[in-house]
Amino acid sequence: MGRLSARTSGTIICGAGLVLAVFHLQSAVRLQAFPALVLIEAIVPLALALFVAGAGALIREGDIAPTQHADRVLGWTTVGMVALSVAVGWLFVDAAIRGQDVPAAARTVGNATTLGALVGLVVGVYDARGQCQRRRAEQLTRINDTLRIATQEMVNATGRSELEQEVCERLTDSNIYDSAWIGRYTPGDEFVRPAAWAGHDDEYIDSLEVTVDPTDPTGQGPGGESIRTGEIQPIQDVFDDPSLKPWWDLLAEKGVESMAVVPLVGANRNHGFLSVYANRVNAFDPQEQEALSELGESIGHTIDSMAAREQLARREQELARQNKRLDEFASVVSHDLRNPLTVATGNLDLVQMEVDDERLDRIAGALDRMDELIDDLLTLSRYGRTVNDVKSVDLRSIAENAWTTTDTEHARLRFDGDPGTVEADESRLTQVFENLFRNSVEHGSTDSRPEADDSVEHGSTDSSTTTDTPLDAGGADNQSSPVPAEGADSGDFRRGGHANDDDDTPEVTITVGRTTDGFYIEDDGPGIPESEREKVFETGYSTDPEGTGFGLNIVRTIAEAHGWAVDVTEGAAGGARFEFTTTGVEMRVSERAR
């Protein structure tokens, strides 16, 4: 047998109070000749009976006692009435057995019954409220446990479908809710599609039709409203809400009394809603609504994370395909292009031994340029990936090694203090220094310096090696040394012949130094116009017809492979300054975005 509702329990209490009031009113009429007795044996009990009747009416409306525990108030009221009436009746029976007179026995028992009803009513209301608080505390504990378990499922779920199904099952297994289902929504869709459910049969789910159109009856319910507003929609009595009329028959068949529809809101969009059913009215108080809202937000953000992971996985797959194509490209360049180029160069050398024709020199220049292009293309294909062989390397050693493998005649290398160390792939970082050294030498010499409004050509690394010995920092003597002069604050390295030769005067000085978040390489050449600085790293960009246009693009590619940022600015002497940010790159990018 089910529990009595608040309406039924309140009606019974109210009826009992009215019956007792009528009884005491009759007593007042019979005792009207005895005013003192009327007050004590009729008027006071009549007031108490009317109080009981009024309290029953309030209980019926759910005002003074929790509706889910109104039957406990009825039980205590009944116990009070029976207990006092039986106790008084027992005393009268005892007196009768002893042969004593029992005056006004019926009226006395009636008064005891009224007092018992009042006492039972008070005790019942107190008990119902305490029971409600205890149950609420237990329920909140179960809700929090359920939410915690559901959150764990969110973390462990590998896909959205698994997440949605686990949440529905956890909520239903908690014994707090009778059933739950999740509807998916994509902006622009007309309908909300059920995606997961627990406690429902397939027939019920198939019969559901929820739209987001506010003009459609199936879109005016809590489901459509939660999609439009992004707020939880609690329905404490489903049959008292006209917006649920299209589903009343289904809800009555399922025994649903109340429900809450929780939107699954992510960072930028609404992914659908979670609909939770209970077989009692007023099942969702403010605390429970808040807890469910937090669960909905957690699910929404988890779906966001899953979508981001899926997008990242697709991106990684695309990058893997691109790397594979780069490998195939490198193979084609290395074999299918390099071999016929070698044959052509060899045959050209033989022809030049027999024929002296300047047209052959132009052919040789074209073949050399093709060879440079192949070198740069191979560099891009090999270095344009995330680095793996990373270790702490000394920037001074890297710069000196790159200096010896680059054609830097009539140029000087100096260090602005100790450039320190950096976490990098040594061979790739050497490639960066070689390219920047060559760029500075080629565009810092007297015969190649552009005007102030000209662009700069960006060449590739010269792979040839020389055995020229660097000169000392002062450059005034004929002595040579592989290290800076003793006592110098910064090291200077120069390529070429003797320091006192007129032709050996350095035409460009290249400086390597440390910054607060990385390092820099700058020269004292003509620099790069500000209008061209955003273009110099673009693939193929060059103002020199002899250049390949890949040199600085390779520099940026290697920097990005390390997770660094590289910018070109104006140096202290007006030349080009390349700054590498090796720490805090993400923070700097976000600041720029703002």
N, C-alpha and C positions, 0 to 999 in steps of 0.2 A: 504494500500500500504506500502510495506516495505521500510526501509531506504536504500538510495543509498550507495553502497560500495565506498571505497577510490579509487579503480581502476576506477569506473565509474565517480565519481565526478572529479577526477584529469584529466581524458580524456576530459570531457566537458570543463573544465577551459582551458586546453591546446589548444583545438580546437578553443575556442573563442579568445584566444590570437593570434593564427596563422591567423585567419580571419581578425582581426584588423590589424595585421602586413602587410598582403597583401594589405589591403585598404590604409594604410599609405605609402606603397611602391609605389603604383600607384600615390598617391598624390605627392610623391617626383619626379616622372618622369614628371608629368605635370608642376611642379614648378621649373624645373631645370634651367629655364632662370632667376630665382630670387633666388640667393643663400641665402639671408637672410631669405626669407620665407621658403625655403627648410629646413633650420636648425630648425626653430621654429615650423612650421606647419607639417613637415613630418618626419625629422630624430629623433627628441626627442620623438614624439608619437610612431614612429616605435620601438625605444629602449624600451619604456614602454610596448608596446604590446608583444615584444619578452620576456621581463622579466615575464609578466603574463603567457605566454605559457610555459616558463621554470619552473616557480613555479607550474603550473598544472602538469607537468611531474613528479616533485618531490613529489607532493601530491599523485599522482597515485602510487608511490612506497612506500608511507608511511614515507617519510623522514622529512618533515618540519611541519607536522600536525598529530595529533593522528588519526589513521585510522578509529576508531569508530565514529569520529566527522568530517570527511572530507566533509560530505554533508552540514555541517554548513558553511564551507569555501565557498562551491559552492553557497549557499544561499546568503551569504554576498556579494560575488563577483557579483552575478546577481543584487542584490539590488543596489549596487554602480553604475553599468552600467546603469541601468534603471533610477535611481534617477538623475544622472548628465545629461544624454541625454534628459530626460523629462524637466529638469530645463532649459537647453539651448534652447531646442525646444520651450518651452513656451515663452521665451524672444523673439525668432524670430517671433513667431506667433503674439505676441503683437506688434512688430515693423511693421510687414506687415499690421496689422489692422490700424495702425497709418499712413500708406502710406509711410513708410521709406524703403530705399533699404537695403537688407540683403545679403551682399556679401559672397560667399563661405559658404553657410549655411550647406551643407552636410559635408564638411570637418571639420567645427567647431563642429558639432554634433558628428562626428566620434572621434575627439580628446577628447571631453568631455566623450564619452563612454569609451575610453581607460583609461583616468584618473580615471573615476568612477570604472572601473574594478580593477585598481591597489589599490585604496583606500579600496574598498570592500574586496579585497584579503588580505590586511594587517590586516584589522579589523577582518576578518573571521579567520585567523590563530591565532590571539591573543585570540579571543573568544573561538575557539576550544580548545586551550591549557588550558585556564581558566576553561572551562567546564569540560575538562578531569580531571583537578586537583580537582575540586569540586566533581565530580562524584567518583573520586578515594578515596577522603576522606570519602565520604558517604559509598562507598563500603567497605572500610577498617573497618569503624565503624560497618557496618552490618556483616562483616566477624568476627570481634572480638565478637560481640553480639552472632552470631551463634556459634562460638567456645565456648563461655562462657556457653551458653545453652547446647551445646553438652557435655561440661565437667560436668555440673550438672547432665545430664542424665547418665554419666558414674558413678557418685557417687551414684545415686539413683537406677541404674539398678541392678537387683538381679541375672541376668544371662547373659552369653555372647550373646545369641541370641537376648535378649531384648536390650542390649547395641548397637549391630550392627544395628538393625532396627531403633532405635531411632535416631542414628547419621545420617543415610541416610535420614530419614524424616525431621530432623531439617535442614540439608543442602539444601534439595530441597524446603522446605517451605520458605527459606530465600529470594527467588527471585534472588539470586546471581547465582545459578546454576540451570540447567534444570533437571538434574537427577543425581543419584549416586547409586553405588552398591558396596558391599564388598564381596571379594572372600577370602575364607579360605584356608590356606596352612599348611600342616604338613610336616616337613622334611622327605624326602624319597618318598613323593607323586609325581606323574607325572603330575597331573592336579590341577588347582586351581578351587575350587568348589564355585559357587555363594551361599552366605548364607543369604544376606539381600539386599533389593533394594527399591528405591522410584523413581517415575517418569518413570519407565520402566514397560512394560507389561510382563506377564509371558512368552509369546511367544519369546520375544527378549532375555530374560534371558536364556531360554531353548536352544536358538540357539548359545549362547556363548561357545566358546571352547578356553581355555587359558592353555598352558602348560609351563613348566619351562625348556624344552629342547631347548638349543640355536640352534640346528641343525634343529628343526622343525619350519616351517613358523609361526605356531600359538604360538611359544615360543620366537619369535624374536621381538615381540611387546613390548610396555612399561610395560605391566603386568609382563611378564616373566623377563624383565630386572630389574624391581623393586624388585622382589624376589631375584634375583642373587646378586644385588649390595646393596640392602637396602637403596637406595636413591630415592627421588621423581623424576618422569619422566614427565615433562611438554611437551605437544605437542600443539604448538600454532596454527598449521594448519594441521588438521588430513589428508587432501587430498594432502599435500605436504610431507608426511612422508611415504616412501615406506614400512616401517615395519608394517604399518597398512593396507596394501593392502588386506589381507584376510578378513577384516571387513569393507571395504569401502562401500559396498552396504548397510550393516546394518546401518552404521553411516549416510549415505546420506538419508536413509529412516527416520531416527530419527531427521534429521536436525542438527546434531552435527558438529560444526566447530572446536572446540578445546577441549582438555581434559587434565587432570592431574591424574597420578596414584601415590598414596601415600602409601609407605610401612608401615605396622603396626608392628613396631619393638619393641620388649620387651627387657628385660635385657639380655637374652641369645639366643633369636631366633626370626625369622620372622614369624608372625602369619598370613600373607596374605597381602592384599592391599585394599585401598579405591580408587575407580575410580570415578572421578567427571567430568561431561560433561557440556559444555556451547555452546550456539548457536551463538557464535561470535568468530572470530579469535583473537589471542593475548590476551586471557582472563586471563592469569596467569603471572603477572609480578613478579619480585624477592620478593617483600614484601608478596604477596599472597602465593607464593611458600613456603616461610619461615613459614607463619602462618599454612598452611596445613601440613607441615612437623612436626610442633609441635603438631598438632592435632593427626597425625598418631602415634607419639611417646607416647602421652598420652593414646590413645586407646590401644597400645601395652602393656604399663605398667599396664593399668587397667585389661587387659586380664590376665597378669601375676598374679595380685593380686587375681583375681577371681579363677584362677587355684590353687593358694596357699590356698585360703579359702576352696575350695572344698577338697583339699588334707587334710587340717586340720580337716574338718568335717568328712571325712572318718576315719582319725586317731582317732578322738573323739569317733566315733561309734565303732571302733575296741577296744578302751580302755574300753568303756562301756560293750562290750561283754566279754572282759577279766575280768573286775571287777565282772561281773555276774558269770563267771566261777570260780573266786576266792571265791565268796560267796558260790557257790555250793560246792567247795572244802572244805571250812572251815566247812560247815555243815556236810560233810561226815567225816572229821577228828574229829569234836567235838562229833558226835553221833555214827557213824558206827565203828569208831576205838576206841574212848575213852571208850565206854561201855564194849566191850569185854576185853579190857585191864584191866579195873577195876575188872571185874569178875576173870580174870586170877590172878591178884595181890592178891585179897582176898582169893582165894583158895590156892595160894602159901603160904600165911601167916598161914593158917590152917594146911597145910602139914608140914611147918617148926616147928610148935608147937609139932608135933608128931615124926618128923624124923629129925635127925641131919646129914645132908649130904651136903658137900661143893658144890656138883653139883646144889643143890637148891639155893645156894648163887649166883652161876653164872647165873641161871635163873632169880633171883631177879635183878641182875645187868642189864641183858638184858632188862627186863621189865622197869627198871628205865630209861634206855637209850631211849627206845621207848617213854616213857612219855616225856622226854626232847625234842625228835624230834617233837612230836606232839605240844608241847608248842611253839617251834620255827617256825614250819610251820604255826600255827595259827597267830603268830606275823607277819610273812611276809604277809599273806593274808589280815590281818586287817590294817597294817600300810603302806603298799606299795601303798598309794594313796595320792592325794593332800590333805593337811590339811585344815580344815575349822575353827576349834576352836582355833584361834590364838589370843594371847594377850601378853602384856609385862610381862615377868616373870624374877625373880631374879635368876641368875645363881648360886649364893652361896646357896640359899635355895634349888634349884633343886639338887645340888650336895650333900648337907647334907641329904636330904630325900632319895636320891638313896643310900647313904652310909649306912643308917640305915636298908635298905631292901636288902642289899647284904652281903653275907658272906665274910667279910673282916678281918678275924682274922689274927693277926700278920702283919697288914698293917696300914699305916698312911696316912691321907688325909691332905693336906696343900693348902693354897690359896696364890697365888702370887699377893698380893694386892687385890683390889676389882674387881672381874670379871665382874661386871656390870649387865645389863639386856639385853634381846634379845626378839624379837617378835617370839613366838613359841607356839606350842601346849604343854601344861605342861606335860601331861601324856606321850606323845611320847618322849619328850626331857628327861624325867626321865628314860625312857627305854634305851636311848643312854648312859647316865651316868652309869646305872647299868651294861650294857654289857661291857663297857670299864673298869669299876672298876673290874669286875670279870676277864676280860682278863688279866689285869695287875697283879692281885693277883695270878691267876693260873699259870702264866708264869714268875712271878717275885720272887717266893719262891725258897729257896735254893735247894730243892729236885726236882724242876720242871724246872729250868732254862736250856734252851738249850745251846749248844755250839754256838760260834760266827757264824758258818755257817749253823746253824739249823733254820728251820722255826718255826713259832709260831702258836699254836692252838687257834682257836677263838671260845670260848664257848658262851652259851646263858646266859640270866639273871637267877640268882638263885632267885626263887620266895619266898623262905622261909624268914621269918623275925626273928630277934633276939632282945633281950632286953639288950644286952651289952651296957655299958655306955662309950662314948668316954672319953679318958683321956686328960689332959691338954697338952699344947704345949710342955712343957719341958719334961714331962714324967718321972721326977725324984722322984716325991712324990707319996704317995698312994691316994692322992685326985683325985677326978674325977669331970669333968665339961663338960657340953654340948657345951661350947663355948671356943674359944681360950683363952690362958692366957692373963690377962690384960696387955696392953702395948706391946703385940707382934705385929710385922708388918704384919705377915701372920698367919692365923689360922691353927693349926695342929689337926687332929682328928685320934685317934687310937682305934682299937677294941681289946678286949681281957681282961685279968685279971689285975694284978697290974703292974705298970710300972717298978718296980724294980725286977720282976721275970725274971730269965734267959730265960725262954721260951717265955716271952712276948716281946722280942726285935723285933721291926718291921723289916721285911725282905724286904719290898718294900714301897717306899714313892710315893704317887700319888699327882701330883700338878695340880691345876686348875687355869688358868690365862686368861688375856685378850690379844688380838692382835689388830692391827690397824683396821682390817676389820672383826673381829669375836672373837673367843675364842679358847683355846687349853686345852687338857688333856694329861699329860705326866707322865711317871714313871721313876724310876731309875733302872729298871731291865736290862736284857741282850739286849733289843732292838730287832729290826727286821732287818735282813740283807737287804741291798739295792736291791739285786736281787729278793727278795721276796715281796717287798712293793706293786707292782702292782697286786699281786695275792691275798693278804690277804682279799680283799673285795669280792672275787668270792664266789658264792654260793657253799657250801659243801667243801670248801678248809680247810683242817685241817691236822696237822701232829700228832695230839693226837688221838689215837684210841678210847679214851673215849669221845672225843668232837663231836659235831653235825656239826660243820662247817658252822653254820648260824649266829653266834653272830655278827661278823663285817659286814656281808652282811646286817643284820638288821640295823646296825648303818648307813651304807651308804644309805639304802632305806629310812630311816626316814629323813636323811639330805636332800636327793634329793626331798622328798615330801614337805619339807619346801622351796625348791628353793636354798638350800645351796650347797657348795662343801666341801668335806672332803678329806684331804691328810694325809698320814703317813710319818713322817720324823724321824730324830734322835733327842732325847731330849738332854738337857744340860748335863746330867750325863751319856749319852750314851744309855738311854733307848728308849722306843717307845713314840713318840709324835704325837698326832692326832690333826690336826689343822682344824677348821671349819671356812669357809669363808661365812659370812652371808650377806655381802654387796658387790656390784660390781662383782658378780659372772660372769655375762655375759661379762663384760669388760675383766676379766681375761681369760675367755675361748677364746675370740677373739684374745687376745694377744698371747696365746699359739698356736692358729691356724696359726698365722703369723710366 
